């Protein structure tokens, strides 16, 4: 992700106004020449650059399918900002230019990793609408408030550069006016529904987007008075908008999965917002500090107060880092160890002895059977600590990652039959069908399936 963002920032910084005709040989005729010319009309670097971008951005989908559309979108927006100079005005040719590049990158990014997508299966089941359960504003600020505070400082410092400029230079472009008006309507609707978190995120996104569009279209005048923003500031604004839209979107929609709630979407999108806001906030700290050095005494005082407040928030957040480890470890009252089986050795010595025996004696290709149970419980300890595969682990996790419960539902009755039935022949048939070498009977098996001496004699 960081590499993709670095590539995008490089695009913003090193825009080439001339073609690379001398550096890169081009086909003279035929289909290749027409394709080359078409791509070159979009980007002066030629098809090679586009292919490299698609290869890198497409790899994000291979690693994490949530990443690809997010960072492809950021990349396309940066391309849109830089292509403004190639068009006399912001209109349909500019929109078509940006859409064409986005579609090309999307198609190539999927094509380069087609073997992965060909066999890819997902539990995703379409888009769902969020109901009455919304994120409360204090929860939102508790999770992301440090970043938001840093970003507000950056926006204030950037906005301060435009005070005192002539009215002509402060006039918003048509695109900024349209977007600003649309965001005002969305915020008003959210406030009317008492969706405070959505209203806050959309309002801040609208202000940031208007500033980005307006500043990206400014051109230095002959007297140098037009306060055009640096490319780095535009990049930070774009990352800010991406994080705001990601966190605001989960107030309205989510990706359906086996849970049927927005839990996973919130987790994934907040994680992405954490990355882009972390970068934007770091730049915000640098920018405010750099601007304060050359500012007036009141400006330096305000920047200092803001910095102290931000440092206080960061330290408060880091208190979790200091407190979490001793809290989770019971105040380090026990003997410290890196042995994950120490607990079993101390409190379940019979299970520990069985685990050690299986480690020493089981064949590398052995298969065992133990009781199946709920996620994050003591079930399936033996298979986990020996590495010997069992017939079924945590059913809930199987459902989550397979996207259906067909195979676990087929195996659960057979496991129950093996542990509860007194019919030796039927048990033998199931053991042979699954290739089971060891049947484990411990406290969990006895409690869940009621294994008694009659059943145990069956295995003899």
PyMOL commands that set and color helices and strands:
alter all, ss='L'
color gray80, all
select helices_A, chain A and resi 2-13+30-42+47-63+65-86+92-112+114-118+137-160+174-192+196-216+231-249+263-293+297-328+330-332+342-347+349-361+381-386+395-402+406-420+424-434+443-449+453-459
alter helices_A, ss='H'
color red, helices_A
select strands_A, chain A and resi 127-129+253-255+367-369+389-390+438-439
alter strands_A, ss='S'
color yellow, strands_A
deselect
rebuild
show_as cartoon
